[in-house]
Amino acid sequence: MAKDMSLLWFSGSPPCLRVMIALEEKNLQGYEQKLLSYEKGEHRTQEVRDVNPRCQLPVLTHGDNIINESYAVCLYLEAQFKSQGTQLIPDGPAQQALMYQRMFEGVTLTEKIADVIYYQLKIPEGERHDSAVKRHREALTTELKLWEGYLEKMGAGSYLAGKNFSLADVVIFPCFACCFRFGLSAKNYPKLADYYGLLKERPSVEASWTTNWQTSPPWGKDKLKDL
Ligand SMILES: N[C@@H](CCC(=O)N[C@@H](CS)C(=O)NCC(=O)O)C(=O)O
């Protein structure tokens, strides 16, 4: 059970999903939750600014500790609750090296996904260019093929950094969940699709799977269909 812990989150947000999966894996159910609406701008308040000057979610509060970066939250939870729930950092140096490597490659993956999915949201109308859209889509395709190759090399039923589920999966799975939510083709990325299917059945993911993950917004349904 989670004591003295609260989470500000959005439904359908990959960084928020990371934190929720980590909390479940560490058996930290029962924390206080506040679900905010991105569409209604509920994150642009003084209450949120006080815990994150960038007004971004997730924000986890544990006692007097406030953490508003999803990677930092995941590492913090594993460090504080090391012997509770799933061990999320493997023991051996080689396994740790691969785990941290994949985990932080997720930063690049996240950026490339955002460049494609949120281009219209991030770039004002007069500043958009078809050439930039094309370039971002090509860069994301190359990136996703790289991950497809990683999974192929790991073998069927494997996780991103080995035979056991780890922090690499906690942080990367939401990126792929986002891709499939926005129409990525399972046919074009069969290993990513298998991995997505494997993790979707994990109890920590099922417990964190909220309505927004079941549908895509009308503007985004086919966004990644042709990659
Ligand atoms: N680096 C942050 C990024 C968090 C982030 O981008 N959150 C988005 C939701 S997915 C957000 O709060 N966006 C609201 C905004 O930027 O106004 C993390 O990993 O926690």
Ligand as a Chemical Component Dictionary entry (heavy atoms), coordinates in Angstrom:
data_LIG
# 
_chem_comp.id                   LIG 
_chem_comp.type                 NON-POLYMER 
_chem_comp.pdbx_formal_charge   0 
_chem_comp.three_letter_code    LIG 
# 
loop_
_chem_comp_atom.comp_id 
_chem_comp_atom.atom_id 
_chem_comp_atom.alt_atom_id 
_chem_comp_atom.type_symbol 
_chem_comp_atom.charge 
_chem_comp_atom.model_Cartn_x 
_chem_comp_atom.model_Cartn_y 
_chem_comp_atom.model_Cartn_z 
_chem_comp_atom.pdbx_ordinal 
LIG N1  N1  N 0 9.634 15.037 -19.361 1  
LIG C1  C1  C 0 8.322 14.949 -18.784 2  
LIG C2  C2  C 0 7.307 15.222 -19.876 3  
LIG C3  C3  C 0 5.909 15.251 -19.361 4  
LIG C4  C4  C 0 4.930 15.699 -20.440 5  
LIG O1  O1  O 0 5.296 16.015 -21.585 6  
LIG N2  N2  N 0 3.638 15.703 -20.076 7  
LIG C5  C5  C 0 2.636 16.154 -21.004 8  
LIG C6  C6  C 0 1.506 15.149 -21.077 9  
LIG S1  S1  S 0 1.995 13.743 -21.994 10 
LIG C7  C7  C 0 2.041 17.444 -20.461 11 
LIG O2  O2  O 0 1.874 17.591 -19.269 12 
LIG N3  N3  N 0 1.700 18.367 -21.353 13 
LIG C8  C8  C 0 1.059 19.573 -20.981 14 
LIG C9  C9  C 0 1.776 20.788 -21.491 15 
LIG O3  O3  O 0 2.939 20.673 -21.909 16 
LIG O4  O4  O 0 1.162 21.848 -21.439 17 
LIG C10 C10 C 0 8.125 13.565 -18.182 18 
LIG O5  O5  O 0 8.662 12.591 -18.739 19 
LIG O6  O6  O 0 7.480 13.448 -17.149 20 
# 
loop_
_chem_comp_bond.comp_id 
_chem_comp_bond.atom_id_1 
_chem_comp_bond.atom_id_2 
_chem_comp_bond.value_order 
_chem_comp_bond.pdbx_ordinal 
LIG N1  C1  SING 1  
LIG C1  C2  SING 2  
LIG C1  C10 SING 3  
LIG C2  C3  SING 4  
LIG C3  C4  SING 5  
LIG C4  O1  DOUB 6  
LIG C4  N2  SING 7  
LIG N2  C5  SING 8  
LIG C5  C6  SING 9  
LIG C5  C7  SING 10 
LIG C6  S1  SING 11 
LIG C7  O2  DOUB 12 
LIG C7  N3  SING 13 
LIG N3  C8  SING 14 
LIG C8  C9  SING 15 
LIG C9  O3  DOUB 16 
LIG C9  O4  SING 17 
LIG C10 O5  DOUB 18 
LIG C10 O6  SING 19 
# 
